[in-house]
Amino acid sequence: MDKKGLSFDKIKILYAVLFLVTGIGVGGFSFVLGKSYEAILRNIVVAFIISGTIIFMLLDASSRGKEGFSYDNYEKRNRFIVVYIVFLVLSCVFSLIPNQFWPYLSIFVILALFSNSEIGMISGTCFVMLSVMLEENGSLGELFMYVLAGAVAISMFRDLKEDTKIAFPTFISLMMQAVLLVAFNVLFLNRTLGIKILILPILNVMLNLLILLIFLNMFGVYVIRKSNDMYMEINDAEFSLLKELKDKNQDEYFLAIHTAYLAERIAMGLGFNARAVKTCSYYHRIGIIDGKMDWDDVSHYYSENNFPLEAIDFLKEYMVPSKSVPRSKESLTVQLSETVISSIMYLLKKDPNANINYDQLIDGIIDKRIDNGELNEYEVTFRELHEMRKILKKEKLYYGFLRR
């Protein structure tokens, strides 16, 4: 059995254990709380349905590979399992404390960032449901309040990046939670609005704020910034994979190095994703090492060397473009840069002393793509194309280095 198959078998066993632990755990806690046998049976059945649904969603996401999960959660699925078990226990414990003090807003965010938005939403809703069912006098109002607040929080934090400002999403999420908590007291419990009614909502907001700040900081350091560190490693010209390419074919190696420089200059000048552009320039022809250029034959290089998912997506788009989806500006940047560099290197190889009109060469390359409609496949504006042309023409000094 191969490594991948063994890993999948372990995942299935882990999910089976998770399924049993959820049902047995909820049933055992119901028994300790002194619930009736009818209530215990109901809670066990609901717990099995809940865990079965979440496991189905996890397997469905896994079947789509890395695209089925957010961030690096496809490779780190154990993270979700751990937080699932922790929050399963907490959902039972929450039934023993005032419902207005439950920090479910943060729990929804954590579950979503450790899986994907859909799984986070469903699993968070299920945990709230368990807490309500295990309460002595649980109500629909509690479920309404926390699920709605959780949905807002997930939508606010679903696309976190290193430069994302979290102040506004945090403020909106906490304000929504505070409003719903007050509304719950007034509308569902028929209490009179006053200072006392605000105490628990304020404490709830403070607790959620503390949890969010701690978690988001750790998530940024160990998940989001880790991707940046990986970019720095693989975008080093001395990275082992590039050195292997250099040993195999020096012409291809120098083509990649020069293309990466030029593409990065364009990307930085126009505000494109410069890191991904540089990675794509370096590695879209890495199959030269084995003499195989198909995506299925080279994708293992990217996964084995822990390329960021974003970089892999750009590489796949560049190497296996979809006819139904416009290609990115980053893809065009790499394509134009490589064409310019390879054209100059070809002319110099024929005649090292050739007098090359770089402006004419660049105009010819771009105009040809305009005339044959090739640029219709890219989501690029005329202004951006004009700026690309200008930047390419400004690099004449660098082109002179190719003669050496």
C-alpha positions as CSV (number, residue, x, y, z in Angstrom):
1,M,0.0,0.0,0.0
2,D,1.3,3.4,-0.9
3,K,1.9,6.2,1.5
4,K,-1.1,8.2,0.3
5,G,-3.4,5.2,0.7
6,L,-2.2,4.5,4.2
7,S,-2.7,8.1,5.1
8,F,-6.3,8.0,3.8
9,D,-7.0,4.9,5.8
10,K,-5.7,6.6,8.9
11,I,-8.0,9.5,8.2
12,K,-11.0,7.2,7.8
13,I,-10.2,5.5,11.1
14,L,-9.8,8.8,12.8
15,Y,-13.2,10.0,11.5
16,A,-14.8,6.8,12.6
17,V,-13.4,7.3,16.1
18,L,-14.6,10.9,16.0
19,F,-18.1,9.7,15.0
20,L,-18.3,7.3,18.0
21,V,-16.7,9.8,20.5
22,T,-19.3,12.4,19.6
23,G,-22.3,10.2,20.1
24,I,-21.0,8.4,23.2
25,G,-19.6,11.6,24.7
26,V,-22.9,13.6,24.4
27,G,-24.8,10.6,25.6
28,G,-22.6,10.2,28.7
29,F,-22.8,13.9,29.5
30,S,-26.6,13.8,29.1
31,F,-26.7,10.9,31.6
32,V,-24.5,12.7,34.1
33,L,-26.8,15.7,33.9
34,G,-29.7,13.4,34.8
35,K,-31.6,13.7,31.6
36,S,-34.5,11.4,30.9
37,Y,-33.9,8.3,28.9
38,E,-35.9,9.8,26.0
39,A,-33.7,12.9,26.1
40,I,-30.5,10.9,26.3
41,L,-31.6,8.9,23.3
42,R,-32.5,12.0,21.4
43,N,-29.2,13.7,22.2
44,I,-27.2,10.6,21.1
45,V,-29.1,10.4,17.8
46,V,-28.6,14.1,17.1
47,A,-24.9,13.9,18.0
48,F,-24.4,11.0,15.6
49,I,-26.2,13.0,12.9
50,I,-24.1,16.0,13.6
51,S,-20.8,14.2,13.5
52,G,-21.8,12.2,10.4
53,T,-22.7,15.5,8.6
54,I,-19.4,17.1,9.5
55,I,-17.4,14.0,8.6
56,F,-19.2,13.9,5.2
57,M,-18.3,17.5,4.6
58,L,-14.7,16.8,5.5
59,L,-14.5,13.9,3.1
60,D,-16.1,15.9,0.4
61,A,-13.6,18.7,0.9
62,S,-10.8,16.1,0.9
63,S,-12.0,14.7,-2.4
64,R,-11.3,18.1,-4.0
65,G,-7.8,18.2,-2.7
66,K,-6.2,21.4,-1.6
67,E,-8.9,23.4,-3.2
68,G,-11.5,22.0,-0.8
69,F,-9.8,23.6,2.3
70,S,-8.7,27.1,3.2
71,Y,-5.0,27.9,3.7
72,D,-2.9,24.7,4.4
73,N,-5.7,22.8,6.1
74,Y,-5.6,20.0,3.6
75,E,-2.1,19.0,4.8
76,K,-3.0,19.8,8.5
77,R,-6.4,18.2,8.9
78,N,-5.4,17.0,12.4
79,R,-5.7,20.6,13.5
80,F,-9.5,20.6,12.9
81,I,-9.9,17.2,14.6
82,V,-8.2,18.6,17.7
83,V,-10.3,21.8,17.9
84,Y,-13.4,19.7,17.1
85,I,-12.8,17.5,20.1
86,V,-12.0,20.5,22.4
87,F,-15.1,22.4,21.3
88,L,-17.3,19.3,21.6
89,V,-16.3,19.1,25.2
90,L,-16.8,22.8,25.7
91,S,-20.3,22.7,24.0
92,C,-21.3,20.2,26.7
93,V,-19.8,22.3,29.5
94,F,-21.4,25.5,28.2
95,S,-24.8,24.0,29.1
96,L,-23.8,24.5,32.7
97,I,-23.1,28.3,32.5
98,P,-25.3,31.2,31.5
99,N,-25.9,31.1,27.7
100,Q,-25.1,34.8,27.4
101,F,-21.5,34.1,28.3
102,W,-20.9,31.5,25.5
103,P,-17.9,32.6,23.3
104,Y,-19.3,31.0,20.2
105,L,-18.4,33.9,17.9
106,S,-14.7,33.0,18.3
107,I,-15.4,29.3,18.0
108,F,-17.1,29.8,14.6
109,V,-14.1,31.7,13.4
110,I,-11.6,29.2,14.6
111,L,-13.5,26.2,13.1
112,A,-13.7,28.0,9.8
113,L,-10.1,29.0,9.6
114,F,-9.0,25.5,10.4
115,S,-11.2,23.9,7.7
116,N,-13.2,26.1,5.3
117,S,-16.1,28.5,5.7
118,E,-18.9,25.9,5.0
119,I,-17.5,23.4,7.5
120,G,-16.9,26.1,10.1
121,M,-20.4,27.3,9.7
122,I,-22.1,23.9,10.0
123,S,-19.9,22.6,12.8
124,G,-20.3,25.8,14.8
125,T,-24.1,25.6,14.4
126,C,-24.0,22.0,15.5
127,F,-22.1,22.8,18.7
128,V,-24.5,25.6,19.6
129,M,-27.3,23.1,19.0
130,L,-25.7,20.6,21.4
131,S,-25.3,23.3,24.1
132,V,-29.0,24.3,23.8
133,M,-30.2,20.7,23.9
134,L,-28.1,19.9,27.0
135,E,-29.4,23.0,28.8
136,E,-32.1,22.7,31.4
137,N,-34.3,25.2,29.6
138,G,-32.7,25.7,26.2
139,S,-34.5,27.9,23.7
140,L,-34.6,28.7,20.0
141,G,-33.5,32.3,20.7
142,E,-30.0,31.1,21.8
143,L,-29.5,29.2,18.6
144,F,-30.7,32.1,16.5
145,M,-28.4,34.6,18.3
146,Y,-25.2,32.6,18.1
147,V,-25.6,31.2,14.7
148,L,-26.3,34.6,13.2
149,A,-23.3,36.2,15.0
150,G,-21.1,33.3,13.9
151,A,-22.2,33.6,10.2
152,V,-21.2,37.3,10.3
153,A,-17.9,36.6,12.0
154,I,-17.0,33.9,9.4
155,S,-17.8,36.3,6.5
156,M,-15.6,39.0,8.1
157,F,-12.6,36.7,8.6
158,R,-12.8,34.4,5.6
159,D,-10.0,35.9,3.5
160,L,-7.2,36.7,5.9
161,K,-3.9,37.7,4.5
162,E,-0.7,39.0,6.1
163,D,-1.7,42.6,5.3
164,T,-5.3,42.2,6.3
165,K,-6.4,44.8,8.9
166,I,-8.4,42.9,11.5
167,A,-9.7,45.9,13.4
168,F,-12.8,46.5,11.3
169,P,-13.8,42.8,10.9
170,T,-13.4,42.4,14.7
171,F,-15.4,45.5,15.5
172,I,-18.3,44.5,13.2
173,S,-18.3,40.9,14.5
174,L,-18.3,42.0,18.2
175,M,-20.9,44.7,17.6
176,M,-23.2,42.2,16.0
177,Q,-22.7,39.8,18.9
178,A,-23.4,42.6,21.4
179,V,-26.6,43.7,19.6
180,L,-27.9,40.2,19.4
181,L,-27.2,39.5,23.1
182,V,-29.2,42.6,24.1
183,A,-31.9,41.8,21.6
184,F,-32.1,38.2,23.0
185,N,-32.7,39.6,26.5
186,V,-35.3,42.1,25.4
187,L,-37.2,40.1,22.7
188,F,-36.9,36.5,23.9
189,L,-36.7,37.0,27.7
190,N,-38.9,40.1,27.9
191,R,-36.4,41.9,30.2
192,T,-36.3,45.6,30.6
193,L,-33.4,47.4,29.0
194,G,-31.0,48.7,31.6
195,I,-27.4,48.7,33.0
196,K,-27.8,45.2,34.5
197,I,-28.8,43.7,31.2
198,L,-25.6,44.9,29.6
199,I,-23.2,43.3,32.0
200,L,-23.1,39.8,30.5
201,P,-23.0,41.1,26.9
202,I,-20.1,43.3,27.8
203,L,-18.3,40.3,29.4
204,N,-19.1,38.2,26.4
205,V,-17.7,40.7,24.0
206,M,-14.5,41.1,26.1
207,L,-14.0,37.3,26.2
208,N,-14.5,37.0,22.5
209,L,-12.2,39.9,21.8
210,L,-9.4,38.3,23.9
211,I,-9.8,34.9,22.2
212,L,-9.9,36.4,18.8
213,L,-6.8,38.6,19.3
214,I,-4.8,35.6,20.7
215,F,-5.9,33.2,18.0
216,L,-5.6,35.5,15.1
217,N,-2.1,36.5,16.1
218,M,-1.1,32.8,16.4
219,F,-2.8,32.0,13.1
220,G,-1.0,34.9,11.4
221,V,2.4,33.7,12.7
222,Y,2.1,30.0,12.2
223,V,-0.1,29.7,9.1
224,I,-0.2,32.9,7.1
225,R,3.4,34.1,7.6
226,K,4.7,30.6,7.3
227,S,3.7,30.8,3.6
228,N,5.8,34.0,3.3
229,D,8.8,32.3,4.8
230,M,8.4,29.5,2.3
231,Y,8.3,32.0,-0.6
232,M,11.6,33.4,0.6
233,E,13.1,29.9,0.6
234,I,11.9,28.7,-2.8
235,N,12.5,32.1,-4.4
236,D,16.2,32.0,-3.5
237,A,18.3,31.3,-6.6
238,E,20.3,28.8,-4.5
239,F,17.3,26.7,-3.6
240,S,18.0,23.0,-4.0
241,L,15.4,22.5,-6.8
242,L,16.9,25.4,-8.9
243,K,20.4,24.1,-8.3
244,E,19.2,20.7,-9.6
245,L,17.8,22.5,-12.7
246,K,21.2,24.3,-13.1
247,D,23.1,21.0,-13.0
248,K,20.7,19.5,-15.6
249,N,20.4,22.4,-18.0
250,Q,22.2,25.7,-17.5
251,D,20.4,27.4,-20.4
252,E,17.0,26.7,-18.8
253,Y,18.3,27.7,-15.4
254,F,19.5,31.1,-16.6
255,L,16.3,31.6,-18.6
256,A,14.4,31.1,-15.4
257,I,16.6,33.4,-13.4
258,H,16.4,36.3,-16.0
259,T,12.6,35.7,-16.5
260,A,12.0,35.9,-12.7
261,Y,13.9,39.2,-12.5
262,L,12.0,40.8,-15.3
263,A,8.6,39.5,-14.2
264,E,9.2,40.6,-10.7
265,R,10.0,44.1,-11.8
266,I,6.7,44.3,-13.8
267,A,4.7,42.8,-10.9
268,M,6.1,45.2,-8.4
269,G,5.6,48.2,-10.7
270,L,1.9,47.3,-11.3
271,G,1.0,46.0,-7.9
272,F,0.6,42.3,-9.0
273,N,1.5,39.3,-6.8
274,A,5.3,39.6,-7.1
275,R,6.0,36.6,-5.0
276,A,3.9,34.2,-7.0
277,V,5.1,35.7,-10.3
278,K,8.7,35.0,-9.3
279,T,7.9,31.5,-8.2
280,C,6.0,30.8,-11.5
281,S,9.0,32.2,-13.5
282,Y,11.4,29.9,-11.7
283,Y,9.5,26.7,-11.7
284,H,7.0,26.4,-14.5
285,R,9.7,24.5,-16.6
286,I,11.1,22.5,-13.7
287,G,10.0,19.3,-15.6
288,I,13.2,19.8,-17.6
289,I,14.9,17.9,-14.8
290,D,13.1,14.7,-15.7
291,G,12.3,15.5,-19.3
292,K,8.6,15.7,-18.6
293,M,6.5,18.8,-18.8
294,D,2.9,17.7,-18.2
295,W,1.3,19.0,-15.0
296,D,0.7,15.5,-13.6
297,D,4.4,14.7,-14.1
298,V,5.8,17.8,-12.4
299,S,3.2,18.7,-9.7
300,H,5.0,16.4,-7.2
301,Y,8.0,18.8,-7.2
302,Y,5.7,21.5,-5.7
303,S,4.0,19.4,-3.1
304,E,7.2,17.7,-2.0
305,N,9.0,21.0,-1.5
306,N,6.0,22.5,0.4
307,F,5.2,25.3,-2.1
308,P,2.5,27.7,-0.9
309,L,-1.0,26.7,-2.2
310,E,-1.2,30.1,-3.9
311,A,2.0,29.5,-5.8
312,I,0.8,26.1,-6.9
313,D,-2.5,27.6,-8.1
314,F,-0.6,30.1,-10.3
315,L,1.7,27.4,-11.6
316,K,-1.2,25.2,-12.6
317,E,-3.0,28.2,-14.2
318,Y,0.1,29.0,-16.2
319,M,0.8,25.4,-17.3
320,V,-2.7,24.1,-17.7
321,P,-4.9,27.2,-18.6
322,S,-8.6,26.8,-18.5
323,K,-10.5,27.9,-21.6
324,S,-13.5,29.0,-19.6
325,V,-11.6,31.2,-17.1
326,P,-9.6,34.3,-18.0
327,R,-5.9,33.9,-17.2
328,S,-4.4,36.2,-14.6
329,K,-2.3,39.3,-15.0
330,E,0.5,37.5,-13.2
331,S,0.4,34.7,-15.8
332,L,0.7,37.3,-18.7
333,T,3.6,38.9,-16.8
334,V,5.6,35.7,-16.7
335,Q,4.7,34.9,-20.3
336,L,5.8,38.2,-21.8
337,S,9.0,38.3,-19.6
338,E,10.0,34.8,-20.7
339,T,9.3,35.6,-24.4
340,V,11.4,38.7,-24.2
341,I,14.3,37.0,-22.4
342,S,14.3,33.9,-24.6
343,S,14.2,36.0,-27.8
344,I,17.2,38.1,-26.7
345,M,19.1,35.0,-25.7
346,Y,18.3,33.3,-29.0
347,L,19.5,36.3,-31.0
348,L,22.7,36.5,-28.9
349,K,23.4,32.8,-29.3
350,K,23.2,33.2,-33.1
351,D,25.4,36.4,-33.0
352,P,27.0,37.5,-29.7
353,N,27.7,40.9,-31.3
354,A,24.2,41.4,-32.7
355,N,22.8,45.0,-32.5
356,I,19.4,44.4,-31.0
357,N,16.7,47.1,-31.1
358,Y,15.0,46.2,-27.8
359,D,12.1,48.6,-28.2
360,Q,11.3,47.2,-31.6
361,L,11.6,43.6,-30.3
362,I,9.3,44.3,-27.3
363,D,6.7,46.1,-29.5
364,G,6.8,43.2,-31.9
365,I,6.1,40.6,-29.2
366,I,3.2,42.5,-27.6
367,D,1.7,43.7,-30.9
368,K,1.7,40.2,-32.3
369,R,-0.3,39.0,-29.3
370,I,-2.8,41.9,-29.7
371,D,-3.2,41.2,-33.4
372,N,-3.9,37.4,-33.0
373,G,-6.3,38.0,-30.1
374,E,-4.1,36.1,-27.6
375,L,-4.5,38.8,-25.0
376,N,-8.3,38.3,-25.0
377,E,-7.5,35.3,-22.8
378,Y,-6.1,37.5,-20.0
379,E,-7.8,39.7,-17.5
380,V,-5.6,42.7,-18.3
381,T,-6.5,46.3,-19.1
382,F,-5.0,48.5,-21.9
383,R,-3.4,50.7,-19.2
384,E,-1.7,47.7,-17.5
385,L,-0.5,46.4,-20.9
386,H,0.9,49.8,-21.7
387,E,2.7,49.9,-18.4
388,M,4.1,46.4,-19.0
389,R,5.4,47.6,-22.3
390,K,7.1,50.7,-20.7
391,I,8.7,48.6,-17.9
392,L,10.1,46.1,-20.4
393,K,11.6,48.9,-22.4
394,K,13.2,50.5,-19.4
395,E,15.3,47.3,-18.7
396,K,17.8,47.8,-21.6
397,L,20.7,47.9,-19.2
398,Y,19.7,44.5,-17.8
399,Y,19.4,43.1,-21.3
400,G,23.0,44.1,-21.9
401,F,24.1,41.7,-19.1
402,L,22.7,38.8,-21.2
403,R,25.6,39.3,-23.5
404,R,28.1,38.1,-20.9
